[in-house]
Amino acid sequence: MSLSSYQFPEGFQWGAATAAYQIEGAVKIDGRKPSVWDQFSAIPGRVLNGDTGAIACDHYHHYEQDIQLMVKLGIQHYRFSIAWSRILPEGRGRVNPAGIDFYQRLLDGLLAQGITPHATLFHWDSPQALEERYGSWRSREMALDFADYVTAVVSRLGDRITHWMTLNEILCFTHMGYAVDQIPPHAPGTQVKYLKEVWQTSHHALLAHGLGCQAIRAASPVPCSVTLVDNPIIPVPLTESAADIAAAQ
């Protein structure tokens, strides 16, 4: 098949996607507590122009207008993420009713317009409270707390959502977020002493995905789909030599 004749498969779903810290703002509103991105963005010199997500697009206050923009664009599928620290301000324990209420209103607005919601449960914004408690993804506890958070969300929003995603791009918040004796390439980033610690973050993330899948299926009041958002790297041979092709494979 030539490139010019390529067709997207039947049933391919087009849509738009966001992440909570990118658009919501309202970082100190209605019980939400800081995430690691709030902490990182507040460090002078770490973000261009000193920008933060404190206001961002102010989607928290303008979600109704944003939904109308989606309608005008003809968007039928919308992927967004849920802010862990808006649901569980301490990362564990007490559920924040105001946080749940915001997402319920958002979902009701989307569904009223015939827009299918696709919810990502973690898009890099770990609760700062868990970073201070045990180092976030450096600890196995993170996977257990994630599963509890997932249960809290799905049991309350699962009547409105049938498409769930557990974690967004594990590579970015593990191997790009932790590094040995150097500043990691991806914010917020944590320096560690041993490569084993970096690999443990990946292990804990995969464990969180597995426990998260189990939690979704146990808590959802309706049949639903569960997936993981990956960002695979595709190796390309440097030349067409047999050795380079074999190395790429």
Disulfide bonds with the S-S distance in Angstrom:
none
